[in-house]
Amino acid sequence: MSAASFDAELAALLEEITPDVVEHHERSGAHPGKLLARVLGTGLAGCVLDPAGPPGGRWRFAAAVAAIAERWTALAESVHLQVLATCGLAEHGTAGQRERYLDGLRCGTLVAANCLNEREAGSDLAAMTTAATRTADGYEISGVKEWIGHAPVADVFNVYAKTSGGGLGGITCFLLDAGAPGLTVHERAKVAGLGGLPAGDVHLDRVRVGPEAVLGRVGRGVRVAHPLFTQGRIGIAGCALGLGRAALRRAVAHASAHHQFGRPILEFQGIAFPIAEASTELAAARALVRVAADALEHGGGDAELLAAQAKLKATTAASQAAAVAVRVLGSRAYDEDEPALRWAGEARLLELLQGTNEIQKIAISSRLKFLG
């Protein structure tokens, strides 16, 4: 599909994401599975998954996610999660695994979830306690994964478990079907924002799998998970760009229409300056996300550094824009049909996902030492 055709198809889809559609899903907690499939039906996943994809594909993906997030953050995050959860299979899957899952995941007829996070092993993967014990005919997996996006609606799970020793070298990734005996999902209660993106805890009670369930090589699960630290951060940054722009547009619209002392409040510096600062931060973040996406696409040695910087910058800018929108709207931000407070909550969540922003700062500083 040409870039023009893709843009036109995506734009038509975006017109269907009305405030009423968003409100329905946010209140009910229903996952927009049909919309997810339609977005992926444009071929968007190929921008990330295909080695010979379109030039500028990584940035095209981030920009598309941003455009979706400007309408609805939960759908944008679902698109991001789906493609991210497919990266390991696309790169490391066997012919049999790819034949069974890949087409369905690319087009959204199957939904995937990455099961990495644990209560005491969020950023510290070496502290993972989920274990896969060798059996005569495969492995037996036990443990609990917490706050897993897509978990209540997922058809396939990428489950990371310890297969040997300590440290990162003993982690293996397994592909598990939702109906695997011993695998249960406990849905989490709705949080402040992302109501249309269901999340849950994945409980693994002596789940037995054959060796064909191993994704990649035994003990090399961190390699399978590597896109989480590059593409994952760029995808979250794309979500943040769209959320921030939505908040900024709302703030400008209100400040232009609302009058005090005989003139629009946008004419007062106390209102105009924070909006100007938020606008500048978002513009800078967008430029950095594009640089990071291009570096990842071309295999640049600084891709991980730039991805961490992009995630840090974009999510911080989104939080700033959302906070400005709440301040500009004042008491109206608390109206039932006003999305500003939801955006503020979602922006904070984006600061936590794919590694907290404090972890991003550690990742950035640890790589800066190589600059000499």
C-alpha positions in Angstrom: 0.0 0.0 0.0 1.3 3.4 -0.9 1.9 6.0 1.8 -1.0 8.1 0.4 -3.4 5.2 0.4 -2.4 4.2 3.9 -2.8 7.8 5.2 -6.3 8.0 3.5 -7.5 4.7 5.0 -6.2 5.6 8.5 -7.8 9.1 8.3 -11.2 7.5 7.4 -10.9 5.1 10.4 -10.0 8.0 12.7 -13.3 9.8 11.7 -15.2 6.8 13.2 -13.5 7.3 16.6 -16.0 9.8 17.9 -16.3 11.0 21.5 -19.3 8.8 22.0 -17.4 5.7 20.9 -14.6 6.5 23.2 -16.9 7.3 26.1 -18.8 4.0 25.7 -15.6 1.9 25.8 -14.0 3.9 28.6 -17.1 3.5 30.8 -17.8 -0.2 30.0 -14.2 -1.3 29.9 -14.9 -3.1 26.6 -11.8 -3.7 24.4 -12.2 -2.2 20.9 -11.2 -5.5 19.2 -13.0 -4.7 15.9 -11.3 -1.3 15.7 -7.9 -2.9 16.5 -8.4 -5.4 13.7 -9.4 -2.6 11.3 -6.4 -0.5 12.1 -4.1 -3.5 11.7 -5.9 -4.4 8.5 -4.3 -1.3 6.9 -1.0 -3.1 7.0 0.4 -0.9 9.8 2.1 -3.8 11.6 4.4 -4.3 8.5 6.0 -0.9 9.2 7.6 -2.6 12.2 7.6 -6.3 11.5 8.8 -6.5 7.9 12.6 -6.2 7.5 12.0 -4.9 4.0 9.1 -2.7 5.0 8.4 0.8 3.6 11.2 3.4 4.0 10.6 5.3 7.2 8.3 2.5 8.5 9.2 2.9 12.2 8.4 6.6 12.1 5.3 5.9 10.1 4.1 3.5 12.8 4.9 6.0 15.6 3.1 8.8 13.7 0.1 6.6 13.1 -0.1 5.6 16.8 0.1 9.3 17.7 -2.7 10.1 15.3 -4.9 7.4 16.9 -3.9 8.5 20.5 -5.0 12.0 19.6 -8.5 10.5 19.3 -8.3 7.7 21.9 -5.2 6.7 23.9 -6.5 3.2 24.8 -6.9 2.1 21.1 -3.4 3.5 20.3 -1.9 1.7 23.2 -3.7 -1.5 22.1 -2.2 -1.2 18.6 1.2 -0.6 20.1 1.0 -3.6 22.4 -0.2 -5.9 19.7 2.6 -5.1 17.3 5.2 -5.2 20.2 3.9 -8.6 21.3 4.4 -9.9 17.7 7.9 -8.7 17.3 9.5 -11.7 19.0 7.5 -14.2 17.0 8.3 -12.4 13.7 12.0 -12.4 14.4 12.6 -15.6 16.4 9.6 -17.8 15.7 10.0 -21.2 14.1 8.2 -22.0 10.8 5.5 -23.8 12.7 5.0 -21.0 15.2 4.8 -18.4 12.5 2.4 -20.4 10.5 0.1 -20.9 13.5 0.1 -17.3 14.9 1.8 -14.7 12.7 -0.9 -13.8 10.2 -3.6 -13.6 12.9 -1.5 -11.4 15.1 -0.6 -9.1 12.2 -4.2 -8.5 11.2 -5.7 -8.5 14.7 -7.9 -11.6 14.5 -5.7 -12.9 17.3 -4.7 -10.7 20.2 -1.4 -11.1 22.0 0.0 -10.2 25.4 3.5 -9.8 26.7 3.9 -11.5 30.2 7.0 -10.1 31.7 6.1 -7.9 34.7 5.9 -9.4 38.2 5.3 -7.8 41.6 9.0 -7.9 42.6 10.4 -8.0 39.0 9.3 -5.0 37.1 12.4 -3.2 35.9 14.7 -5.8 37.5 14.1 -8.8 35.2 16.8 -10.8 37.0 14.5 -10.9 40.1 11.9 -12.9 38.1 10.4 -15.8 40.1 8.1 -17.4 37.4 9.9 -20.7 36.7 9.8 -23.3 33.9 11.0 -26.7 35.2 12.2 -29.2 32.7 10.0 -32.4 32.4 10.4 -35.6 30.4 8.4 -34.1 27.5 8.8 -30.3 27.9 8.4 -27.8 30.7 6.1 -27.0 33.6 5.6 -23.3 34.2 4.4 -21.7 37.5 4.3 -18.1 38.6 2.2 -14.9 38.4 2.6 -12.0 36.0 1.0 -8.7 37.1 -0.7 -5.8 35.2 -0.5 -7.4 31.8 -2.1 -5.4 29.0 -4.5 -7.3 26.8 -4.5 -10.3 29.3 -8.3 -10.6 29.6 -8.8 -10.6 25.8 -5.6 -12.3 24.7 -5.5 -15.4 22.5 -1.8 -16.0 22.9 0.7 -15.1 25.6 4.4 -14.5 25.5 5.4 -15.8 28.9 8.9 -15.2 30.2 10.2 -17.6 32.8 13.4 -18.7 34.5 14.7 -22.0 33.1 18.1 -22.0 34.8 20.2 -20.2 37.3 20.2 -16.5 38.2 20.6 -13.4 36.2 19.3 -12.6 32.8 20.9 -15.5 31.0 18.4 -18.0 32.5 15.2 -16.5 31.1 13.3 -18.2 28.3 10.2 -17.1 26.4 7.3 -19.4 25.8 4.2 -19.1 23.5 1.1 -20.2 25.4 -2.5 -20.4 24.2 -5.2 -18.7 26.3 -6.8 -22.1 26.9 -3.7 -23.8 28.2 -4.7 -25.8 31.3 -3.4 -24.1 34.4 -3.4 -20.6 32.8 -6.0 -18.2 34.3 -6.4 -14.5 34.0 -7.7 -12.3 36.9 -8.9 -9.0 35.3 -7.7 -5.8 37.1 -10.2 -3.2 38.1 -10.5 -0.2 35.8 -7.9 2.5 36.6 -7.8 6.2 35.9 -7.6 6.2 32.1 -7.1 3.5 29.5 -10.5 2.1 30.3 -10.8 0.5 26.9 -7.5 -1.4 27.4 -8.2 -4.3 29.7 -5.4 -5.6 31.9 -5.0 -8.4 34.3 -2.8 -10.7 36.3 -1.8 -14.0 34.6 -1.6 -17.0 37.0 0.4 -20.0 35.8 -0.3 -23.1 37.9 1.9 -25.9 36.6 1.2 -25.2 33.0 2.7 -28.0 30.9 4.1 -27.2 27.4 6.2 -29.1 24.9 9.6 -27.9 23.7 7.8 -26.5 20.6 6.4 -23.7 22.8 9.9 -22.2 23.3 10.2 -18.9 21.4 13.8 -18.4 20.3 16.4 -20.3 22.2 16.3 -21.7 25.7 18.0 -19.2 28.1 17.9 -16.4 25.5 14.6 -14.9 26.3 16.1 -11.4 26.8 17.0 -11.4 23.2 13.3 -12.1 22.3 12.3 -9.3 24.7 14.8 -6.8 23.2 12.2 -4.9 21.2 10.6 -3.9 24.5 13.6 -1.7 25.1 13.6 -0.1 21.7 10.4 -0.3 19.7 8.4 -0.5 22.9 9.7 2.8 24.1 9.2 4.5 20.7 5.6 3.1 20.6 4.8 4.5 24.0 6.4 7.8 22.9 4.0 7.9 19.9 1.0 7.4 22.2 2.3 10.2 24.4 2.6 12.6 21.4 -1.0 12.1 20.4 -2.3 12.4 24.0 -0.3 15.5 24.5 -1.6 17.1 21.3 -5.2 16.3 22.2 -4.7 18.0 25.6 -3.0 21.0 24.0 -5.8 21.4 21.4 -8.4 21.3 24.2 -6.5 23.9 26.2 -6.2 26.3 23.3 -9.8 25.8 22.3 -11.1 26.6 25.7 -8.7 29.5 26.3 -9.7 31.0 23.0 -13.5 30.7 23.7 -13.6 31.5 27.4 -13.6 35.2 28.3 -12.7 37.0 31.5 -12.4 40.8 31.9 -13.7 41.3 28.4 -11.2 39.2 26.4 -10.2 35.6 25.8 -8.1 34.2 28.6 -5.6 33.1 26.0 -4.5 36.7 25.8 -3.4 36.6 29.4 0.3 35.6 29.9 -0.6 33.4 32.8 -2.6 31.2 30.4 -0.7 31.8 27.2 2.8 31.0 28.5 2.2 27.5 29.9 0.4 26.6 26.7 3.3 28.0 24.6 5.8 26.0 26.8 3.8 22.8 26.4 3.5 23.3 22.7 7.3 23.7 22.4 8.0 20.6 24.5 5.7 18.5 22.3 7.3 19.8 19.1 10.7 18.9 20.5 9.5 15.5 21.6 8.1 14.7 18.2 11.4 15.5 16.5 13.3 13.3 19.0 10.8 10.4 18.4 11.4 10.6 14.7 15.2 10.6 15.1 14.9 7.5 17.4 12.6 5.7 15.0 14.9 6.3 12.1 18.0 5.2 14.1 16.2 1.9 15.1 15.2 1.3 11.5 18.7 1.8 10.2 20.4 -0.2 13.0 22.1 2.8 14.5 24.3 2.0 17.5 22.6 4.7 19.5 19.1 3.4 18.9 18.6 2.3 22.5 19.8 5.6 23.9 17.6 7.6 21.6 14.6 5.3 22.3 15.0 5.9 26.0 15.4 9.7 25.5 12.3 9.7 23.2 10.2 7.9 25.7 11.3 10.1 28.5 10.8 13.4 26.6 7.5 12.5 25.0 5.8 11.2 28.1 7.0 14.1 30.2 5.7 16.5 27.5 2.4 14.7 27.5 2.0 15.0 31.2 2.9 18.7 31.0 0.3 19.3 28.3 -2.4 17.4 30.2 -1.7 19.3 33.4 -1.9 22.6 31.5 -5.2 21.5 30.0 -6.6 20.8 33.5 -5.4 24.1 34.8 -6.8 26.1 31.9 -10.2 24.4 32.1 -10.3 24.9 35.8 -13.5 23.5 37.4 -14.7 22.4 34.0 -12.0 19.8 33.9 -14.1 17.9 36.4 -17.3 17.8 34.3 -18.4 14.2 33.6 -18.0 14.5 29.8 -14.7 16.3 29.9 -11.6 14.1 29.0 -8.9 16.3 30.5 -8.7 14.5 33.8 -8.6 11.1 31.9 -5.7 12.4 29.8 -3.8 13.5 32.9 -4.2 10.0 34.4 -3.2 8.3 31.1 -0.2 10.5 30.7 1.0 9.4 34.2 0.5 5.8 33.2 2.6 6.3 30.0 5.4 7.6 32.2 5.4 4.2 34.0 4.9 1.8 31.0 7.9 0.2 29.2 10.1 1.2 32.0 9.4 4.1 34.4 10.9 7.4 33.4 13.4 7.0 36.2 14.6 3.8 34.5 14.8 5.7 31.2 17.2 8.1 33.0 19.3 5.2 34.2 19.4 3.8 30.7 20.3 7.1 29.2 23.1 7.9 31.7 24.6 4.4 31.4 25.0 4.9 27.7 26.3 8.4 27.8 29.5 7.2 29.4 30.4 5.7 26.1 30.5 9.2 24.5 33.8 9.9 26.2 
